[in-house]
Amino acid sequence: MLAGGLVLSAAIWLSVRMELRRQDAARFERLQERVLAAIDARFHAAEQALHGGRTLVAASGEVSHARWTRYVDATMRFFDPGVVGLGFVQRVPRAELDAVEAGIRAAGRPEFTAQRAGDRPKVFLVTQIEPQSRNAQALGKDVGSGTTRRAAAEQAMRTGAAIITPKINLVEGTGRVPGCLLFLPVYAPGAALTDLAARERALQGWVYASLRVDLLLQAAAAVGDGQVDFEGYESADATAEGLLFDADNRIQFDNVNWAKSAGRQAVAFEASLPVPVYGRTWLVRMRTSPAFDQRGNRALQWFILGGGVLLSFFGAGFTWVLVHARGRTLKLAGEMNASLVRAEAEARRLALVASSTANAVTLADTDWRIERINAAYTRLLGYTLDEVRGRRPGDFLTGPETNPDVIAGIAAAEAKHPGVFQARSHPEDLARQQVLVDQLNAGEIDPSQWTSATSIATAKSSGCG
């Protein structure tokens, strides 16, 4: 039973372990979905703001500082801190740069200065950017002066979709921080955008969002409730240089460390997920934290296993007790039955003696040696128990006048019916004992204990001393 209980406990434990593993895997998948959905939601909010800004610019052909400020003030309240600012980049032929600068100054921005470095025929000039408190140094910059920003802007122009740059250094306040720019092209109203050339001719500029990716992803990480640690990289080549975000500020999921930890037993679950983000594919790597294990039911499987083992030992012990108790009960019943048989035999012997108060009665063993006599025996024959105990009746009750046929009859009866018999001697003539040998019922006296019961009957009118 113990082995069966242990096997059953192990089977239940394995089943529960597999079910808990399945539940944990499903829980990890839900956490992945929540984190990815949070990332998408934060970028989507910025993209929606860009679509609104594009509509504003396209409706008027150009946008004033006042109108852009009001628009940004109305939308920024819905953004995470990771959205540094919203701006407009106007594509300006280099030959017209002075005229554009003068127009912006005349419209109420006397501090505006266009960046003139470079020799490209087209300047991608930041003419609007809000809020000024975080983006003042970006105003007047040529985002097309470098290759990274320019490539993303031109890709957005060609596709008509929002495109994000690789990780760059953003202007924020008086310093620079790692981040990205998200560009959305603005075309002339009513222009036919049938092909690449048509889009390039119709392009007026770009609305863009300056993004602190680390802050955006930090807000997304909060939905994981501390149960997952994740890092974001700007490409599948997960290196420290390409790191966008690290939840615990310890780089552990780059390609080198990730390969080392593959299959590590201490890790419950992990995932490496490519995430398409506005024309690029980022890599997000997640791994469960100790908090994930604490939220689970892992202790349940060990509780079930321990409980099953304890119950198995308890059941086996209880069964052992029952089995041995039954054996002891049977043994005791046998002893009680034997004692009862002996008591019944003794009672029958005593009853025989007691019931023969008018006759002389002896009780002898299997060797015909006297063990008991009754009072009538002493009264009739004159012998006491001490005088006859252990002696055979023939040793002192036979004499010269004893009938030899009687002795022979007793011997023949004992040989033929080994057991218990009764002999009655008539006192009218003790010298001529007439013996009647009757085989007693086997149940009357236990033959293994008593061989003979001899009764000497007395006459009503005579006695013997």
Number of C-alpha atoms within 10 A of each C-alpha: 13 16 12 11 19 18 15 16 21 17 13 16 20 15 13 18 20 13 13 17 17 12 14 20 15 12 14 23 15 13 19 23 13 16 24 18 13 20 21 17 14 20 22 12 16 25 21 12 21 25 16 16 25 20 16 17 23 17 12 11 13 13 17 14 17 11 12 21 18 11 17 19 14 10 16 19 9 13 16 17 15 20 22 26 24 28 25 29 28 22 19 18 14 17 11 11 17 12 10 18 20 15 13 19 13 11 11 12 13 12 11 16 16 20 18 16 10 13 9 12 9 18 27 25 29 24 24 26 27 25 17 15 12 16 22 16 15 22 23 21 19 25 19 22 19 10 10 14 22 17 15 22 28 17 19 22 25 18 15 18 14 23 25 25 22 19 22 14 14 19 19 22 15 10 11 11 16 16 23 20 27 25 31 29 27 28 25 18 15 8 12 12 17 8 10 12 10 14 21 14 13 17 20 22 25 29 29 30 25 25 27 24 25 20 18 22 25 16 18 20 24 14 18 21 13 14 21 24 20 27 26 27 25 23 18 18 14 22 15 13 11 18 22 25 21 20 18 10 8 8 15 18 26 20 13 11 11 15 10 11 13 10 12 9 8 8 14 17 19 21 14 16 16 17 19 11 17 17 15 15 15 23 23 24 23 23 20 20 17 15 12 19 15 11 10 14 14 15 11 14 19 14 12 18 21 15 13 20 20 15 16 21 17 14 15 17 14 12 14 13 12 12 12 12 12 12 12 12 12 12 12 12 12 12 12 12 12 12 12 12 13 14 12 16 19 15 13 16 19 15 11 19 22 15 12 18 14 19 24 23 27 27 24 24 20 16 12 18 21 23 17 21 23 23 19 23 26 16 16 19 16 12 15 15 16 10 9 18 17 16 15 16 16 11 10 10 12 16 11 7 10 15 15 13 12 16 16 11 15 16 12 13 18 18 10 10 15 15 23 28 23 19 20 20 20 18 19 14 9 16 16 16 23 19 20 15 19 13 16 16 12 10 10 13 23 19 19 11 15 22 23 26 25 23 26 24 20 19 13 7 6 9 12 15 9
